[in-house]
Amino acid sequence: MQRIYGLIWPIVLSVVLPLVAAWFAYPETHLPPGFGVFPPLFVENPPGFNLIIFIALALVEAAIALFLLFPQWFGFTIPTPPPKPAPATLPVWFWIGAALTLFFWWLMWARVTPFGDLVYYAFTPLWWGFILALDGLVYRRSGGYSLLASRPKTLFISAVVSIVGWLYFEYFDYFALGNWYYPNTADGVMPLSHGTVVLLFLIAYSTVWPAIFEWYTLLNTFPCLASRYTNGPKIALPGGLLLWGGFFLIFAVVFFPYPLFWAMWVGPLAIFSGQLIRKNIWNPFTAMAEGNWGPAVLVAIGSLCNGFFWELWNWGSNANPTLPATNPNYWVYDIPYVNVIHIFAEMPLLGYIGYMPFGILVWAVFIWLGALFGFDTGLLKGDQDKG
């Protein structure tokens, strides 16, 4: 019971703290505007472009890019990669997934209805098809290992966790005054009932965690990449500092939603990871303390890779304004200061960096729930039970 309490209280506090802050930040309503509207809609226009903030963030992202490209400049020793396993035959689910991906990609972008109202439901089968295709590639490249083939229970649980985890993340977006929102869910835009739209969103949320985990396992099938960040500086992050720093950020963002727009990508990550460290539960930062940055870096890169497809397919589903809106899951960003340079995406160019800490957060949430409920959270073939 003490272990359960030790795991739960920081997360409960992370939910309560923004509400407490909102009581004072919004003395008339005690809640931010738009709070509780689901799916979230437009709240208000954020501050416009700021060159100084844009340059500062661009420099940070350039430093991260240099680290990823040249880790030896940052104290890493690049080891000789292990041999690549003999490839297996592409499994049948790869072809099923590829067919689903291509068909629903076409349907969502073409925005035609030769299949009745199927176009309104394209988002989730597109993404589950993509997850199956990624899993099939992992199976081939690893010589017969993949989440679906070897850890189907883990893959299924990750889909359930994904629904809960993304709802948790959407909750924080209310306090940031809508870094993103879903305009196609406004009244009169879609010929779907509100209940149907809510159900579609909850089902669509099941794809987030599995997709990122598939990318992580796929990146680990490239020996040069899998070993590239395994021998670096040993940096032990202080769990207590992370935990309380995360609490401070999610409290402060309610009062300063625009200057701290980035905090919703960092605050929850600090809280989950800090408490896992304090409880001596393995997480990507545990490996970093031993000099192995691979888990943290590869899940971050995997999330970034997946983000490219999220943004591309989302953009294409609404790119032609002469066609009716058919994707209820379509989202738009209202990020302050840097919401410029959109390349086939609603996401501004510099905004992609948010996918990297989000990928680590996805795994941290999964590990936390694994420790709470006792399920295995290992993702790779050689992983021991990390639950």
Number of C-alpha atoms within 10 A of each C-alpha: 6 7 10 11 10 15 20 15 11 18 17 10 13 22 17 13 17 25 18 14 19 21 15 14 18 14 9 8 11 14 21 20 16 16 17 12 10 16 19 22 22 19 17 11 11 16 14 13 14 12 11 11 14 15 13 11 16 16 12 11 16 12 12 14 12 12 15 16 11 14 18 15 11 12 13 19 16 16 12 10 13 11 9 13 14 11 14 16 13 18 17 11 19 22 15 15 23 19 16 21 24 13 15 21 23 18 23 25 20 16 21 17 13 9 8 8 13 14 21 22 19 27 26 20 19 25 25 21 24 25 26 26 25 23 29 31 25 30 26 22 22 21 16 20 21 25 24 19 16 15 17 12 14 18 22 15 18 24 21 16 23 25 19 16 22 17 15 14 14 19 17 24 20 25 27 24 27 27 23 21 23 19 18 21 25 14 11 9 13 17 14 14 12 15 9 10 21 16 12 18 19 18 17 22 20 24 25 24 25 26 25 26 26 29 23 27 26 24 19 22 21 19 15 17 14 20 19 26 25 21 20 21 17 15 15 14 15 14 21 16 15 23 24 16 18 24 22 16 21 27 23 19 24 28 19 14 22 18 15 16 21 18 22 23 21 20 24 29 23 25 30 27 31 26 26 24 22 16 13 11 15 19 24 22 25 22 18 23 15 15 18 23 24 22 22 24 23 25 29 26 23 25 29 22 18 21 21 16 14 15 21 16 22 23 21 19 25 22 15 13 7 7 11 12 21 26 22 25 23 21 21 20 17 22 24 21 18 22 21 17 13 13 12 16 20 24 26 18 16 17 19 16 20 17 21 21 21 22 28 27 26 25 27 26 23 25 26 24 19 20 20 16 11 13 17 20 26 19 21 18 14 7 10 11 13 17 18
